[in-house]
Amino acid sequence: MPQRNTKRRALKSLLIVGEGAHDRAFVDHLKSLYDQRKSGQTVTVRAGDGGSPRDLLKRMVRCYQHKDYDQRVLLLDDDVGVTQPARDIARKHDIEMILSSPVCLEGMLLDVLGVSIPSTAQSCKSSLRPMLDGHPAEKRSYQRCFPQSLLDQSTNLALARLRVLISNHSTSSIDP
């Protein structure tokens, strides 16, 4: 009887932690569109509990340091500045920080839709909420407003970086 090839190809692993439940839901939506199972990568999406960038990074290190992810990403709102101590934590633990801009996740999504962007995060949330098909913490809420064809056309740098990471393509293979 011939022997089977029992060697397994090692999968690349990506962890994306969003600032909160809304970030997690939107990134889960992106994952459903861009994660190619045959890309050789597993994508894990989690939600942080909010707080400052430094607090989120410290929590991320504490919760996920024992897991061996090839890449770790923290998605943050752009309305709160990232301090040097937070940058130092990210660098020490090899965590890439992506800032949702302008203002926050909802501001970024309003930008993708070509809608005027309010100046505060709360105003952005209030403007986006009626456009969604449900609660912003649910992945399905983003499906109608943010189809892949619209997301592919977006030039938003944070969104472009997330597309590249989730699809497991090099940065040169996807135009922002």
N, C-alpha and C positions, 0 to 999 in steps of 0.2 A: 504494500500500500504506500503510495507516495506521501511524503511528509508535506504538511502545509507550511507555508511561510508564516511564521508566528511573529515576525518583527512588525511592530506598529510604528507608524510615522508619528513623531512628536508633534502635537498641535501647538500652535502659538496661542497664547491666551491674552485677552484684553479685558481690563476692568475699567468701567466708566462709572464714577460716582457723581451724581448730580447733587446740587445744593439741597434740593428738596424733592417732594413727591411729584410736582409738576415737571421738573427737569427729568426725573426718572421716566415718567410716562412719555414725554416727547422723545427721549433717547430710545426707549423701547419701540416707539413708532419707527424711528430711523432704522433700528435694528431689523424690524420686520421688512423693511424695504431694501436695505443694503447688505445685510449679512448673508453672504453666500456660503452655505454649508460646505461647499467643496473648496473653499479658499484656504483650508488648513488652519483655521482660527476659531477659537471659542470666544464669544463675547458675553460678559457678565455685566449687568446694569444694576446699580444699587442707588438708593437715595440716602443722602446725608440728613442730618437733623437741623440744618440751617446753622446760623451763627457766622462768626467772622471767618475769613479765609484761613487764618491760622488755626482756629478751633476745628474747622472742617478737615484740614490737613492732619492735625494731631489725631483726630478721631479715625480718619482713614488709615493712618499708620497703625494705630492700635488695633483696629478691627481686621485689617487685611495683611498685616506684615507676615503672618504665618503662612499665607497662601503664596504660591510661587507663580505670580502673573508676569508675563513677559513685558507688558506695558500697563501702566496705571495712569488714569486720567481723572482729573477733577474738573467738573464743569461748574463755573462760578458766574454769578451776576457781576456785571461791570460797574455797578453803582457803588460798590464798596471797594476802596483801594486795597491793593495787595501790598502788605508791608514787607520790608526786607527780611524780618524773621520768618515770615510765611514763605517767602521765596527760598530761604535757606533750608527750611524743612523739606520743601518740594525737591530741591536739588539733591539734598542728602539721601532722600528715599526714592529718587528717580521717578517723581510724579510730574506729569505734564499738566499744567493748568491751562484751561481754555476759558476765556472770558466771553460770556454771552453779551454781545453788544449790538446796538446801543442799549444802554441802561441795564437790561436784564433779559432773561429768556423770552419773556413776552414781548419786549421791545424788539428783540431779534426777529421774532416771528411776525410781528407787525411790519418790520422792514422787508421781510421776504414777501409779504402780501402787497407791498407797495403802499401801505397805509401810513398816515402821519403818525409820528412817534411822540408820545407825551414825554415830559421831562422826568417824571418820577416812576419808580417801579410799580407803585400802587395804581397809578393812572394807566400804565401799560397793561396791568392785569385786568383792570376794569374795561379797557377798550377791547382786549382780545376775547375775554370770556363769552360775550354774546355770539361770537363767530364760531365757537367750538360746538361740537355735537354732544356735549355732555360735560361732566366734571373734568377740570384740567388735570386731575391726578389719574385719569384713565386713558390708556393708550388709544383706544378707539375714538376718543374725542378729536384727535388730530387727523384722522384718515381723510375726511372729505376736504378740509381746507388745505392740507399739505400733502398732495399727491407727489409721487416721485418726479413727475415731469416738472412740477413747479420747483421742487427742491434742487433738482439738477441744474436749473437755470440760475439759481441764486448765486450772487457773488459775495455773500456774507462770509467773511473769513472763518469765523467760528464754526458755522454750519459746514463750510467746505472741509475744514479739518476733521470734523466728526464723520462726514461721509467717507473721507479717505481712510480713517482709522477703522471704521466699522466694516467697510468693504475689503479691507486688507490689501489695498493698492498702495503703491509708492506715490508720493506726492506729485510726481511728474505725470502720472497716468490719469489724474483727474484734475481738470481745470477748476479753480475756485470761482 
